[in-house]
């Protein structure tokens, strides 16, 4: 899970750096459009991260031993 959080933070930083580079000469409409596109991209990336996390959880679930009770009976006493 920690790796997924790092990836999300990295993606957020990339998107944020792209939004900082928006020129001061752009009109409000252009800036709003750019922000909408960035928000859509972030939503897409979050969905992709969720899908990847689900796949990772499934993989880890397959490798973990099954939980359950172990029943053992002692050997019969020989007299």
C-alpha atoms as an extended CHARMM CRD file, in Angstrom:
* protein
*
        79  EXT
         1         1  UNK       CA              0.0000000000        0.0000000000        0.0000000000  PROA      1               0.0000000000
         2         2  UNK       CA              2.8790000000        2.3140000000        0.7740000000  PROA      2               0.0000000000
         3         3  UNK       CA              4.1650000000        2.0250000000       -2.7910000000  PROA      3               0.0000000000
         4         4  UNK       CA              0.7480000000        2.9390000000       -4.1660000000  PROA      4               0.0000000000
         5         5  UNK       CA              0.6940000000        6.0660000000       -2.0090000000  PROA      5               0.0000000000
         6         6  UNK       CA              4.1030000000        7.0710000000       -3.3240000000  PROA      6               0.0000000000
         7         7  UNK       CA              2.9250000000        6.6520000000       -6.9110000000  PROA      7               0.0000000000
         8         8  UNK       CA             -0.1930000000        8.7550000000       -6.2630000000  PROA      8               0.0000000000
         9         9  UNK       CA              1.9230000000       11.4850000000       -4.6570000000  PROA      9               0.0000000000
        10        10  UNK       CA              4.3340000000       11.4200000000       -7.5870000000  PROA      10              0.0000000000
        11        11  UNK       CA              1.4850000000       11.6600000000      -10.0920000000  PROA      11              0.0000000000
        12        12  UNK       CA             -0.0270000000       14.5240000000       -8.1280000000  PROA      12              0.0000000000
        13        13  UNK       CA              3.3280000000       16.3480000000       -8.1710000000  PROA      13              0.0000000000
        14        14  UNK       CA              3.6180000000       15.8800000000      -11.9440000000  PROA      14              0.0000000000
        15        15  UNK       CA              0.1220000000       17.2070000000      -12.5240000000  PROA      15              0.0000000000
        16        16  UNK       CA              0.7170000000       20.0860000000      -10.1230000000  PROA      16              0.0000000000
        17        17  UNK       CA              3.9680000000       21.0470000000      -11.8480000000  PROA      17              0.0000000000
        18        18  UNK       CA              2.1240000000       21.0510000000      -15.1650000000  PROA      18              0.0000000000
        19        19  UNK       CA             -0.5090000000       23.3840000000      -13.7690000000  PROA      19              0.0000000000
        20        20  UNK       CA              2.1430000000       25.7560000000      -12.4080000000  PROA      20              0.0000000000
        21        21  UNK       CA              3.5910000000       26.1350000000      -15.9010000000  PROA      21              0.0000000000
        22        22  UNK       CA              0.3280000000       27.6150000000      -17.1630000000  PROA      22              0.0000000000
        23        23  UNK       CA              1.1890000000       30.9620000000      -18.6840000000  PROA      23              0.0000000000
        24        24  UNK       CA             -0.0250000000       34.1390000000      -16.9920000000  PROA      24              0.0000000000
        25        25  UNK       CA             -1.1640000000       35.3870000000      -20.3890000000  PROA      25              0.0000000000
        26        26  UNK       CA             -3.7300000000       32.6400000000      -20.8300000000  PROA      26              0.0000000000
        27        27  UNK       CA             -7.3410000000       33.6390000000      -20.5550000000  PROA      27              0.0000000000
        28        28  UNK       CA             -9.5040000000       32.4260000000      -17.6900000000  PROA      28              0.0000000000
        29        29  UNK       CA            -11.3360000000       30.0970000000      -20.0670000000  PROA      29              0.0000000000
        30        30  UNK       CA             -8.1090000000       28.4810000000      -21.2250000000  PROA      30              0.0000000000
        31        31  UNK       CA             -6.9060000000       28.0710000000      -17.6380000000  PROA      31              0.0000000000
        32        32  UNK       CA            -10.2260000000       26.5280000000      -16.6190000000  PROA      32              0.0000000000
        33        33  UNK       CA            -10.0490000000       24.1490000000      -19.5700000000  PROA      33              0.0000000000
        34        34  UNK       CA             -6.5000000000       23.1980000000      -18.6480000000  PROA      34              0.0000000000
        35        35  UNK       CA             -7.5030000000       22.5790000000      -15.0500000000  PROA      35              0.0000000000
        36        36  UNK       CA            -10.4740000000       20.4780000000      -16.1670000000  PROA      36              0.0000000000
        37        37  UNK       CA             -8.1820000000       18.3670000000      -18.3390000000  PROA      37              0.0000000000
        38        38  UNK       CA             -5.7280000000       17.9360000000      -15.4750000000  PROA      38              0.0000000000
        39        39  UNK       CA             -8.5390000000       16.9580000000      -13.1130000000  PROA      39              0.0000000000
        40        40  UNK       CA             -9.8270000000       14.4270000000      -15.6410000000  PROA      40              0.0000000000
        41        41  UNK       CA             -6.3120000000       13.0190000000      -16.0040000000  PROA      41              0.0000000000
        42        42  UNK       CA             -5.9570000000       12.7620000000      -12.2100000000  PROA      42              0.0000000000
        43        43  UNK       CA             -9.2920000000       10.9330000000      -12.0190000000  PROA      43              0.0000000000
        44        44  UNK       CA             -8.1100000000        8.5210000000      -14.7260000000  PROA      44              0.0000000000
        45        45  UNK       CA             -4.8450000000        7.9280000000      -12.8750000000  PROA      45              0.0000000000
        46        46  UNK       CA             -6.6880000000        7.3050000000       -9.5960000000  PROA      46              0.0000000000
        47        47  UNK       CA             -8.9130000000        4.7590000000      -11.3370000000  PROA      47              0.0000000000
        48        48  UNK       CA             -5.8510000000        3.0640000000      -12.8130000000  PROA      48              0.0000000000
        49        49  UNK       CA             -4.1710000000        3.0110000000       -9.3850000000  PROA      49              0.0000000000
        50        50  UNK       CA             -7.2770000000        1.4170000000       -7.8620000000  PROA      50              0.0000000000
        51        51  UNK       CA             -7.2380000000       -1.2420000000      -10.5780000000  PROA      51              0.0000000000
        52        52  UNK       CA             -3.5310000000       -1.9350000000      -10.0100000000  PROA      52              0.0000000000
        53        53  UNK       CA             -4.0640000000       -2.0990000000       -6.2400000000  PROA      53              0.0000000000
        54        54  UNK       CA             -6.8850000000       -4.6040000000       -6.7210000000  PROA      54              0.0000000000
        55        55  UNK       CA             -4.6190000000       -6.7490000000       -8.8900000000  PROA      55              0.0000000000
        56        56  UNK       CA             -1.8070000000       -6.5370000000       -6.3210000000  PROA      56              0.0000000000
        57        57  UNK       CA             -4.1850000000       -7.4930000000       -3.5160000000  PROA      57              0.0000000000
        58        58  UNK       CA             -5.3290000000      -10.4920000000       -5.5520000000  PROA      58              0.0000000000
        59        59  UNK       CA             -1.7350000000      -11.5690000000       -6.1820000000  PROA      59              0.0000000000
        60        60  UNK       CA             -0.7890000000      -11.2020000000       -2.5300000000  PROA      60              0.0000000000
        61        61  UNK       CA             -3.9120000000      -13.1010000000       -1.5300000000  PROA      61              0.0000000000
        62        62  UNK       CA             -2.8870000000      -16.0470000000       -3.6940000000  PROA      62              0.0000000000
        63        63  UNK       CA              0.5610000000      -16.2550000000       -2.1230000000  PROA      63              0.0000000000
        64        64  UNK       CA             -0.5850000000      -16.0820000000        1.4870000000  PROA      64              0.0000000000
        65        65  UNK       CA             -1.3530000000      -19.3610000000        3.2010000000  PROA      65              0.0000000000
        66        66  UNK       CA             -5.0060000000      -20.0410000000        3.7610000000  PROA      66              0.0000000000
        67        67  UNK       CA             -6.1900000000      -19.4050000000        7.2550000000  PROA      67              0.0000000000
        68        68  UNK       CA             -8.1910000000      -21.9380000000        9.1490000000  PROA      68              0.0000000000
        69        69  UNK       CA             -8.0820000000      -24.1890000000       12.1110000000  PROA      69              0.0000000000
        70        70  UNK       CA             -5.7110000000      -27.0950000000       12.2730000000  PROA      70              0.0000000000
        71        71  UNK       CA             -7.1800000000      -30.1610000000       13.8750000000  PROA      71              0.0000000000
        72        72  UNK       CA             -4.8310000000      -32.7580000000       15.2070000000  PROA      72              0.0000000000
        73        73  UNK       CA             -5.5720000000      -35.8850000000       17.1440000000  PROA      73              0.0000000000
        74        74  UNK       CA             -3.0180000000      -37.4800000000       19.3850000000  PROA      74              0.0000000000
        75        75  UNK       CA             -1.9510000000      -41.0140000000       18.5060000000  PROA      75              0.0000000000
        76        76  UNK       CA             -3.6830000000      -43.7580000000       20.4530000000  PROA      76              0.0000000000
        77        77  UNK       CA             -1.9040000000      -44.9200000000       23.5980000000  PROA      77              0.0000000000
        78        78  UNK       CA             -0.3790000000      -48.3390000000       23.2810000000  PROA      78              0.0000000000
        79        79  UNK       CA             -0.3660000000      -50.3310000000       26.4880000000  PROA      79              0.0000000000
